[in-house]
């Protein structure tokens, strides 16, 4: 029988300088591999250097070791790594086991070259057994190995050889770690069932009966069903008293009914338009801004207001006897003053307020034209009309919170008696604007 068992002292690095090759005819050859190619392998043996054909080599057998552990158990396999604290072993089952060095009593190596002496040692230890029992045991183990193990010259397989010589009980491995016999006994101890597990398995445990457990479970489920669901907290309500400043930007449309007075200049000519007032206004874009402060803790807010209104272009024709004048007008209006907002329901989701303003406005209306008499070199002309003075407005607005901003609309009626060249103009106009506001 081809095996050898010898002890290695702990913490000794296992060096496998020699390799054992199993040939396809079953021969085992040991030596050091000098070099190899795809086709040949050079091996240094105890009897000299030889060259082998790669196609004749079935496999290079790994160096196997047996670990004797405290508690009398064993592990058999290939040592992958070892230092003074830990040893990593790959067993025949393909498992990788980490073993702490203090757990190891001894390390024994399997030597393929001395299998005959190992077999003799085993036979001497098992002298009481008959050769028939030995043959039956070897045949059973060879069948279990599926014929994949290496067969020695005297008929025993390598795995069977290991099992017969190393007859200690195999160690238990859990999660890559060796479990000592004491730990196995501790793990094998039955665990007491919980009341819930006992109920599910239709047994009784502890002081709670099945009926009591079922009643308690029913009460718990009922309590969960009756527990009101937590509603999402409503957004924090914004209270008017928490704010003292207000800023808004507005944009919209303004209708302006502007008419020239009795006469207008057309270059060096003065045209009488008293019986035919010219509509030089229209619907323009109005932009304004307010910055207000709350008056103490009231609903009244006061502050400055600035407004700008563009006057759209207007084209018109004037006739004076046989003369025809083609004209165009445009202009702007700037207003500055003070405004007030009075909130009717400041803490509501949609807040309504009354607004009023007193301003001074400066209106400038420019026009230019050309006398169209059909002759080349017609003279062009331009001039301007103006009306400056106080104005006032009243209106109503509505706002609502959107996150930290306020969106709203505002409608105002503006009263401004026009003067000078625009004294025949309408004294009021309507302004409609949307607005974006901040309160802080």
C-alpha positions, 0 to 999 in steps of 0.5 A, spaced: 500 500 500 503 506 497 502 511 503 507 514 508 504 518 515 509 522 518 509 528 523 511 535 522 512 540 528 507 546 528 508 552 525 513 549 520 512 551 513 510 546 508 514 546 502 513 541 496 519 541 492 517 535 489 512 533 484 508 526 483 506 525 476 501 520 475 502 517 468 496 514 464 498 507 465 498 508 472 505 509 474 507 514 479 513 518 478 516 523 483 521 529 482 522 536 481 520 539 474 525 542 471 522 545 465 516 544 460 513 545 454 506 544 450 509 537 448 514 535 453 516 535 461 523 535 464 523 532 471 529 531 475 528 524 479 532 520 484 535 516 479 537 522 474 533 527 469 528 524 464 524 527 459 516 525 459 511 526 453 505 531 456 500 526 452 503 520 457 501 524 463 494 524 466 495 529 472 500 532 477 498 529 483 497 535 489 501 534 496 496 532 501 496 533 508 492 530 514 491 535 520 490 532 527 486 537 531 484 538 538 478 533 540 481 527 536 478 530 529 482 530 523 482 534 516 485 531 510 486 536 504 491 540 500 494 546 504 493 552 500 496 557 505 499 557 512 502 562 517 504 562 524 497 564 526 492 560 521 492 555 516 488 554 509 486 547 507 482 545 501 478 538 502 477 533 497 470 536 497 472 542 494 471 546 501 476 551 503 477 551 511 481 556 515 484 553 521 487 556 527 494 554 529 492 553 536 487 548 534 492 543 530 496 538 534 500 535 528 500 535 521 502 529 517 504 529 509 502 523 504 508 521 501 506 517 494 513 514 494 513 510 500 506 507 499 508 500 500 511 502 507 505 505 509 501 499 507 505 495 511 504 499 517 497 499 516 497 491 515 501 490 522 495 495 525 490 491 522 493 484 523 486 481 526 482 483 520 482 478 514 485 479 507 477 478 505 475 483 509 481 488 507 479 486 499 471 488 500 473 494 504 478 497 498 473 495 493 467 499 496 471 505 497 474 504 490 467 504 487 465 510 492 470 514 489 467 513 482 474 510 479 477 517 479 482 516 485 489 514 483 491 507 484 497 504 487 501 498 484 498 494 490 491 495 488 489 500 493 486 507 491 489 513 494 483 516 497 482 509 500 489 509 503 488 515 506 481 513 509 484 506 512 491 509 515 488 516 517 482 512 521 480 518 525 473 522 525 473 527 520 472 534 523 465 538 522 466 545 518 461 550 518 462 556 514 469 555 512 471 554 520 472 548 524 467 546 529 470 543 535 466 537 538 464 541 544 461 546 540 458 541 536 454 538 542 452 545 544 449 547 537 446 540 537 442 542 544 435 543 542 432 550 542 426 551 546 420 553 541 417 560 542 410 561 543 408 563 536 412 557 533 409 553 538 402 555 536 404 555 528 406 547 530 400 546 534 403 545 540 403 548 547 409 552 550 410 556 556 405 559 560 401 561 554 395 556 551 393 556 543 387 559 545 390 565 549 395 566 543 390 566 538 386 571 542 392 575 543 393 575 536 386 577 534 386 583 539 393 585 536 390 585 529 384 589 531 388 594 534 392 595 528 385 596 524 382 601 528 388 605 529 387 611 525 392 612 519 397 618 520 395 624 515 400 628 512 401 634 516 397 640 513 402 646 510 404 651 515 398 656 515 401 663 513 399 668 518 398 676 516 401 678 523 408 674 521 409 679 515 411 686 515 414 688 508 411 687 501 414 687 495 410 686 488 412 686 481 406 687 476 405 687 468 399 688 464 395 692 459 393 700 460 387 703 455 389 710 454 384 715 450 389 720 448 386 726 443 390 732 441 387 739 442 385 744 437 391 745 433 398 741 432 404 743 428 406 740 421 413 743 420 412 750 419 404 749 418 399 749 424 393 745 423 386 746 426 384 739 429 378 742 433 373 739 429 376 733 428 380 731 434 385 725 433 385 719 437 393 718 438 392 713 444 391 706 444 392 699 449 399 699 451 403 695 456 403 697 463 409 695 468 409 697 475 412 695 482 410 697 489 414 696 496 409 696 502 410 696 509 404 694 514 402 699 518 403 697 526 398 690 526 393 692 522 391 690 515 393 696 512 399 697 508 403 703 505 409 705 501 411 707 494 409 705 487 413 706 480 409 705 474 411 705 466 406 705 461 408 705 453 403 708 448 403 704 442 404 707 435 398 710 431 398 712 424 393 717 421 392 722 415 390 729 416 387 733 410 388 741 410 384 743 403 388 740 398 394 738 402 395 731 405 399 729 411 401 722 413 403 722 420 405 717 426 405 717 433 407 714 439 409 715 447 410 713 454 408 715 461 412 715 467 408 715 474 411 715 481 407 716 488 404 712 494 400 706 494 396 703 499 393 696 500 387 694 505 386 686 506 379 684 507 381 677 509 389 676 509 389 669 512 385 666 507 387 661 502 385 667 497 386 674 500 382 680 497 384 687 498 382 694 496 388 698 493 389 706 492 394 710 489 396 718 489 401 719 483 405 724 479 405 722 472 409 725 466 406 723 459 410 725 453 407 723 446 411 724 440 409 724 432 412 725 426 409 726 419 410 728 412 406 732 407 404 728 401 403 733 395 406 728 390 412 732 389 419 730 390 423 732 396 417 733 401 418 736 407 418 731 413 416 734 420 416 732 428 413 734 434 411 732 441 405 733 446 406 733 453 401 733 459 404 733 466 400 733 473 397 729 479 393 722 478 390 717 482 387 710 482 383 705 486 382 698 484 381 691 487 386 685 487 386 678 489 392 674 491 394 666 493 400 663 496 404 658 491 410 656 496 413 662 498 411 666 493 404 670 492 400 670 485 395 675 484 391 680 479 389 687 480 385 691 476 385 699 477 381 705 474 386 711 474 384 718 474 388 724 471 385 730 468 390 731 461 393 738 460 395 743 455 395 739 448 392 733 450 386 737 454 381 733 450 383 726 452 379 722 457 381 723 464 381 716 466 383 709 463 383 702 466 389 698 468 389 690 468 395 687 471 398 680 473 403 680 479 408 676 483 409 678 490 413 677 496 411 678 504 417 677 509 
